[in-house]
Amino acid sequence: MKADRKKIEIAMANSCMNAEDLQKESGLPRPSLNNVISGRSVRPGTIGRVARALKVNVTEILAE
């Protein structure tokens, strides 16, 4: 699964978070979070943790 960088950035802005805040809230290691933000393919659970930290549905941050 791949996330859409722009959608993640919008969700981060809506949540008033930067990457460090998102990393702390999601509990993901920084390299894993960077993979998500960069749009690399990651496991569904990883994207799920990011979505939960941003308080959005996973479908809102997935690449199309």
Biopython code that builds the backbone (N, CA, C, O; Angstrom):
import numpy as np
from Bio.PDB.StructureBuilder import StructureBuilder

atoms = [
    (1, "MET", "N", (0.842, -1.172, 0.000)),
    (1, "MET", "CA", (0.000, 0.000, 0.000)),
    (1, "MET", "C", (0.889, 1.238, 0.000)),
    (1, "MET", "O", (1.965, 1.259, 0.597)),
    (2, "LYS", "N", (0.409, 2.259, -0.682)),
    (2, "LYS", "CA", (1.154, 3.510, -0.746)),
    (2, "LYS", "C", (0.264, 4.666, -0.315)),
    (2, "LYS", "O", (-0.927, 4.710, -0.623)),
    (3, "ALA", "N", (0.867, 5.590, 0.398)),
    (3, "ALA", "CA", (0.152, 6.791, 0.823)),
    (3, "ALA", "C", (0.462, 7.922, -0.146)),
    (3, "ALA", "O", (1.496, 7.917, -0.815)),
    (4, "ASP", "N", (-0.429, 8.875, -0.213)),
    (4, "ASP", "CA", (-0.258, 10.060, -1.045)),
    (4, "ASP", "C", (0.368, 11.159, -0.183)),
    (4, "ASP", "O", (-0.214, 11.590, 0.813)),
    (5, "ARG", "N", (1.553, 11.600, -0.578)),
    (5, "ARG", "CA", (2.298, 12.588, 0.207)),
    (5, "ARG", "C", (1.481, 13.855, 0.463)),
    (5, "ARG", "O", (1.443, 14.357, 1.586)),
    (6, "LYS", "N", (0.833, 14.365, -0.572)),
    (6, "LYS", "CA", (0.046, 15.604, -0.434)),
    (6, "LYS", "C", (-1.095, 15.413, 0.570)),
    (6, "LYS", "O", (-1.353, 16.281, 1.404)),
    (7, "LYS", "N", (-1.772, 14.265, 0.478)),
    (7, "LYS", "CA", (-2.888, 13.994, 1.391)),
    (7, "LYS", "C", (-2.398, 13.904, 2.838)),
    (7, "LYS", "O", (-3.067, 14.379, 3.755)),
    (8, "ILE", "N", (-1.234, 13.297, 3.034)),
    (8, "ILE", "CA", (-0.676, 13.207, 4.387)),
    (8, "ILE", "C", (-0.313, 14.596, 4.894)),
    (8, "ILE", "O", (-0.583, 14.930, 6.047)),
    (9, "GLU", "N", (0.299, 15.405, 4.034)),
    (9, "GLU", "CA", (0.671, 16.756, 4.448)),
    (9, "GLU", "C", (-0.566, 17.579, 4.813)),
    (9, "GLU", "O", (-0.538, 18.349, 5.773)),
    (10, "ILE", "N", (-1.645, 17.419, 4.055)),
    (10, "ILE", "CA", (-2.888, 18.132, 4.366)),
    (10, "ILE", "C", (-3.443, 17.659, 5.708)),
    (10, "ILE", "O", (-3.857, 18.474, 6.533)),
    (11, "ALA", "N", (-3.451, 16.342, 5.925)),
    (11, "ALA", "CA", (-3.948, 15.801, 7.195)),
    (11, "ALA", "C", (-3.073, 16.259, 8.364)),
    (11, "ALA", "O", (-3.581, 16.541, 9.449)),
    (12, "MET", "N", (-1.765, 16.330, 8.140)),
    (12, "MET", "CA", (-0.862, 16.817, 9.186)),
    (12, "MET", "C", (-1.158, 18.283, 9.502)),
    (12, "MET", "O", (-1.179, 18.676, 10.668)),
    (13, "ALA", "N", (-1.385, 19.085, 8.470)),
    (13, "ALA", "CA", (-1.704, 20.501, 8.681)),
    (13, "ALA", "C", (-3.022, 20.647, 9.435)),
    (13, "ALA", "O", (-3.133, 21.467, 10.347)),
    (14, "ASN", "N", (-4.017, 19.853, 9.054)),
    (14, "ASN", "CA", (-5.313, 19.902, 9.742)),
    (14, "ASN", "C", (-5.190, 19.516, 11.213)),
    (14, "ASN", "O", (-5.943, 19.999, 12.058)),
    (15, "SER", "N", (-4.233, 18.640, 11.506)),
    (15, "SER", "CA", (-4.019, 18.187, 12.886)),
    (15, "SER", "C", (-2.964, 19.015, 13.615)),
    (15, "SER", "O", (-2.627, 18.731, 14.765)),
    (16, "CYS", "N", (-2.441, 20.048, 12.933)),
    (16, "CYS", "CA", (-1.382, 20.901, 13.501)),
    (16, "CYS", "C", (-0.188, 20.064, 13.960)),
    (16, "CYS", "O", (0.337, 20.258, 15.056)),
    (17, "MET", "N", (0.231, 19.125, 13.099)),
    (17, "MET", "CA", (1.354, 18.243, 13.417)),
    (17, "MET", "C", (2.479, 18.440, 12.414)),
    (17, "MET", "O", (2.250, 18.745, 11.244)),
    (18, "ASN", "N", (3.705, 18.257, 12.904)),
    (18, "ASN", "CA", (4.838, 18.134, 11.998)),
    (18, "ASN", "C", (5.258, 16.660, 12.011)),
    (18, "ASN", "O", (4.641, 15.845, 12.696)),
    (19, "ALA", "N", (6.292, 16.324, 11.264)),
    (19, "ALA", "CA", (6.701, 14.919, 11.155)),
    (19, "ALA", "C", (7.110, 14.343, 12.510)),
    (19, "ALA", "O", (6.840, 13.177, 12.798)),
    (20, "GLU", "N", (7.750, 15.148, 13.330)),
    (20, "GLU", "CA", (8.171, 14.665, 14.653)),
    (20, "GLU", "C", (6.953, 14.351, 15.525)),
    (20, "GLU", "O", (6.923, 13.332, 16.215)),
    (21, "ASP", "N", (5.956, 15.229, 15.490)),
    (21, "ASP", "CA", (4.725, 14.979, 16.252)),
    (21, "ASP", "C", (4.039, 13.706, 15.771)),
    (21, "ASP", "O", (3.575, 12.895, 16.573)),
    (22, "LEU", "N", (3.981, 13.542, 14.452)),
    (22, "LEU", "CA", (3.332, 12.369, 13.872)),
    (22, "LEU", "C", (4.083, 11.097, 14.247)),
    (22, "LEU", "O", (3.470, 10.066, 14.522)),
    (23, "GLN", "N", (5.394, 11.173, 14.256)),
    (23, "GLN", "CA", (6.202, 10.012, 14.628)),
    (23, "GLN", "C", (5.923, 9.610, 16.073)),
    (23, "GLN", "O", (5.777, 8.426, 16.375)),
    (24, "LYS", "N", (5.850, 10.586, 16.953)),
    (24, "LYS", "CA", (5.578, 10.289, 18.364)),
    (24, "LYS", "C", (4.169, 9.733, 18.552)),
    (24, "LYS", "O", (3.970, 8.765, 19.287)),
    (25, "GLU", "N", (3.198, 10.348, 17.887)),
    (25, "GLU", "CA", (1.798, 9.942, 18.045)),
    (25, "GLU", "C", (1.545, 8.550, 17.463)),
    (25, "GLU", "O", (0.776, 7.771, 18.025)),
    (26, "SER", "N", (2.194, 8.238, 16.335)),
    (26, "SER", "CA", (1.975, 6.943, 15.684)),
    (26, "SER", "C", (2.792, 5.830, 16.327)),
    (26, "SER", "O", (2.426, 4.658, 16.244)),
    (27, "GLY", "N", (3.900, 6.198, 16.970)),
    (27, "GLY", "CA", (4.771, 5.203, 17.575)),
    (27, "GLY", "C", (5.640, 4.464, 16.575)),
    (27, "GLY", "O", (6.275, 3.466, 16.913)),
    (28, "LEU", "N", (5.669, 4.956, 15.345)),
    (28, "LEU", "CA", (6.476, 4.312, 14.306)),
    (28, "LEU", "C", (7.922, 4.779, 14.385)),
    (28, "LEU", "O", (8.187, 5.920, 14.765)),
    (29, "PRO", "N", (8.863, 3.902, 14.029)),
    (29, "PRO", "CA", (10.249, 4.354, 13.905)),
    (29, "PRO", "C", (10.327, 5.401, 12.790)),
    (29, "PRO", "O", (9.573, 5.338, 11.819)),
    (30, "ARG", "N", (11.227, 6.346, 12.932)),
    (30, "ARG", "CA", (11.341, 7.435, 11.952)),
    (30, "ARG", "C", (11.520, 6.924, 10.518)),
    (30, "ARG", "O", (10.879, 7.458, 9.614)),
    (31, "PRO", "N", (12.372, 5.901, 10.268)),
    (31, "PRO", "CA", (12.509, 5.417, 8.883)),
    (31, "PRO", "C", (11.193, 4.897, 8.303)),
    (31, "PRO", "O", (10.918, 5.104, 7.121)),
    (32, "SER", "N", (10.388, 4.232, 9.112)),
    (32, "SER", "CA", (9.094, 3.728, 8.633)),
    (32, "SER", "C", (8.162, 4.880, 8.290)),
    (32, "SER", "O", (7.477, 4.844, 7.267)),
    (33, "LEU", "N", (8.133, 5.898, 9.137)),
    (33, "LEU", "CA", (7.293, 7.062, 8.860)),
    (33, "LEU", "C", (7.765, 7.772, 7.599)),
    (33, "LEU", "O", (6.949, 8.210, 6.789)),
    (34, "ASN", "N", (9.072, 7.887, 7.431)),
    (34, "ASN", "CA", (9.602, 8.514, 6.214)),
    (34, "ASN", "C", (9.172, 7.742, 4.972)),
    (34, "ASN", "O", (8.871, 8.348, 3.944)),
    (35, "ASN", "N", (9.141, 6.418, 5.052)),
    (35, "ASN", "CA", (8.684, 5.609, 3.920)),
    (35, "ASN", "C", (7.230, 5.911, 3.584)),
    (35, "ASN", "O", (6.870, 6.001, 2.410)),
    (36, "VAL", "N", (6.403, 6.066, 4.595)),
    (36, "VAL", "CA", (4.988, 6.381, 4.368)),
    (36, "VAL", "C", (4.862, 7.756, 3.718)),
    (36, "VAL", "O", (4.186, 7.907, 2.701)),
    (37, "ILE", "N", (5.513, 8.750, 4.305)),
    (37, "ILE", "CA", (5.409, 10.121, 3.801)),
    (37, "ILE", "C", (5.971, 10.231, 2.389)),
    (37, "ILE", "O", (5.478, 11.022, 1.584)),
    (38, "SER", "N", (6.994, 9.448, 2.085)),
    (38, "SER", "CA", (7.617, 9.490, 0.756)),
    (38, "SER", "C", (6.820, 8.750, -0.307)),
    (38, "SER", "O", (7.163, 8.799, -1.489)),
    (39, "GLY", "N", (5.762, 8.068, 0.104)),
    (39, "GLY", "CA", (4.933, 7.358, -0.865)),
    (39, "GLY", "C", (5.466, 5.994, -1.260)),
    (39, "GLY", "O", (5.047, 5.429, -2.270)),
    (40, "ARG", "N", (6.392, 5.460, -0.465)),
    (40, "ARG", "CA", (6.898, 4.114, -0.744)),
    (40, "ARG", "C", (5.866, 3.084, -0.290)),
    (40, "ARG", "O", (5.001, 3.374, 0.536)),
    (41, "SER", "N", (5.971, 1.901, -0.834)),
    (41, "SER", "CA", (5.050, 0.828, -0.474)),
    (41, "SER", "C", (5.358, 0.352, 0.948)),
    (41, "SER", "O", (6.500, 0.029, 1.273)),
    (42, "VAL", "N", (4.324, 0.316, 1.784)),
    (42, "VAL", "CA", (4.476, -0.126, 3.174)),
    (42, "VAL", "C", (3.334, -1.070, 3.532)),
    (42, "VAL", "O", (2.375, -1.212, 2.774)),
    (43, "ARG", "N", (3.442, -1.700, 4.668)),
    (43, "ARG", "CA", (2.407, -2.629, 5.129)),
    (43, "ARG", "C", (1.134, -1.867, 5.504)),
    (43, "ARG", "O", (1.194, -0.712, 5.924)),
    (44, "PRO", "N", (-0.010, -2.523, 5.348)),
    (44, "PRO", "CA", (-1.276, -1.873, 5.708)),
    (44, "PRO", "C", (-1.308, -1.367, 7.155)),
    (44, "PRO", "O", (-1.844, -0.292, 7.425)),
    (45, "GLY", "N", (-0.740, -2.133, 8.072)),
    (45, "GLY", "CA", (-0.739, -1.716, 9.473)),
    (45, "GLY", "C", (0.037, -0.436, 9.713)),
    (45, "GLY", "O", (-0.296, 0.348, 10.601)),
    (46, "THR", "N", (1.072, -0.232, 8.916)),
    (46, "THR", "CA", (1.875, 0.985, 9.051)),
    (46, "THR", "C", (1.060, 2.204, 8.645)),
    (46, "THR", "O", (1.051, 3.214, 9.348)),
    (47, "ILE", "N", (0.378, 2.107, 7.509)),
    (47, "ILE", "CA", (-0.479, 3.219, 7.076)),
    (47, "ILE", "C", (-1.622, 3.400, 8.073)),
    (47, "ILE", "O", (-2.041, 4.525, 8.346)),
    (48, "GLY", "N", (-2.117, 2.303, 8.608)),
    (48, "GLY", "CA", (-3.183, 2.380, 9.597)),
    (48, "GLY", "C", (-2.771, 3.158, 10.837)),
    (48, "GLY", "O", (-3.560, 3.929, 11.382)),
    (49, "ARG", "N", (-1.545, 2.958, 11.280)),
    (49, "ARG", "CA", (-1.057, 3.675, 12.463)),
    (49, "ARG", "C", (-0.932, 5.170, 12.189)),
    (49, "ARG", "O", (-1.216, 5.996, 13.056)),
    (50, "VAL", "N", (-0.506, 5.505, 10.976)),
    (50, "VAL", "CA", (-0.402, 6.919, 10.601)),
    (50, "VAL", "C", (-1.795, 7.538, 10.544)),
    (50, "VAL", "O", (-2.017, 8.630, 11.069)),
    (51, "ALA", "N", (-2.728, 6.842, 9.910)),
    (51, "ALA", "CA", (-4.097, 7.356, 9.804)),
    (51, "ALA", "C", (-4.713, 7.551, 11.188)),
    (51, "ALA", "O", (-5.367, 8.562, 11.440)),
    (52, "ARG", "N", (-4.510, 6.600, 12.070)),
    (52, "ARG", "CA", (-5.063, 6.705, 13.424)),
    (52, "ARG", "C", (-4.463, 7.908, 14.155)),
    (52, "ARG", "O", (-5.176, 8.636, 14.845)),
    (53, "ALA", "N", (-3.153, 8.115, 14.004)),
    (53, "ALA", "CA", (-2.499, 9.256, 14.653)),
    (53, "ALA", "C", (-3.032, 10.582, 14.114)),
    (53, "ALA", "O", (-3.126, 11.568, 14.845)),
    (54, "LEU", "N", (-3.383, 10.593, 12.821)),
    (54, "LEU", "CA", (-3.914, 11.808, 12.197)),
    (54, "LEU", "C", (-5.423, 11.945, 12.384)),
    (54, "LEU", "O", (-6.013, 12.965, 12.028)),
    (55, "LYS", "N", (-6.039, 10.902, 12.949)),
    (55, "LYS", "CA", (-7.493, 10.871, 13.168)),
    (55, "LYS", "C", (-8.267, 11.004, 11.854)),
    (55, "LYS", "O", (-9.239, 11.752, 11.748)),
    (56, "VAL", "N", (-7.789, 10.238, 10.848)),
    (56, "VAL", "CA", (-8.471, 10.177, 9.555)),
    (56, "VAL", "C", (-8.660, 8.716, 9.174)),
    (56, "VAL", "O", (-8.013, 7.831, 9.733)),
    (57, "ASN", "N", (-9.545, 8.471, 8.224)),
    (57, "ASN", "CA", (-9.733, 7.137, 7.681)),
    (57, "ASN", "C", (-8.563, 6.836, 6.753)),
    (57, "ASN", "O", (-8.071, 7.732, 6.066)),
    (58, "VAL", "N", (-8.117, 5.596, 6.726)),
    (58, "VAL", "CA", (-6.990, 5.205, 5.876)),
    (58, "VAL", "C", (-7.222, 5.613, 4.421)),
    (58, "VAL", "O", (-6.292, 6.042, 3.740)),
    (59, "THR", "N", (-8.449, 5.481, 3.951)),
    (59, "THR", "CA", (-8.731, 5.810, 2.547)),
    (59, "THR", "C", (-8.474, 7.279, 2.231)),
    (59, "THR", "O", (-8.301, 7.638, 1.066)),
    (60, "GLU", "N", (-8.447, 8.128, 3.248)),
    (60, "GLU", "CA", (-8.204, 9.557, 3.031)),
    (60, "GLU", "C", (-6.749, 9.871, 2.719)),
    (60, "GLU", "O", (-6.452, 10.949, 2.205)),
    (61, "ILE", "N", (-5.829, 8.944, 3.021)),
    (61, "ILE", "CA", (-4.411, 9.218, 2.772)),
    (61, "ILE", "C", (-3.779, 8.261, 1.766)),
    (61, "ILE", "O", (-2.590, 8.378, 1.468)),
    (62, "LEU", "N", (-4.557, 7.316, 1.241)),
    (62, "LEU", "CA", (-4.016, 6.374, 0.261)),
    (62, "LEU", "C", (-3.811, 7.036, -1.092)),
    (62, "LEU", "O", (-4.581, 7.904, -1.502)),
    (63, "ALA", "N", (-2.751, 6.605, -1.778)),
    (63, "ALA", "CA", (-2.528, 7.044, -3.153)),
    (63, "ALA", "C", (-3.541, 6.342, -4.043)),
    (63, "ALA", "O", (-3.957, 5.217, -3.765)),
    (64, "GLU", "N", (-3.926, 7.009, -5.101)),
    (64, "GLU", "CA", (-4.936, 6.430, -6.001)),
    (64, "GLU", "C", (-4.309, 5.658, -7.125)),
    (64, "GLU", "O", (-5.018, 5.109, -7.969)),
]
sb = StructureBuilder()
sb.init_structure("model")
sb.init_model(0)
sb.init_chain("A")
sb.init_seg("    ")
for serial, (resi, resn, name, xyz) in enumerate(atoms, 1):
    if name == "N":
        sb.init_residue(resn, " ", resi, " ")
    sb.init_atom(name, np.array(xyz, "f"), 0.0, 1.0, " ", f" {name:<3s}", serial, name[0])
structure = sb.get_structure()
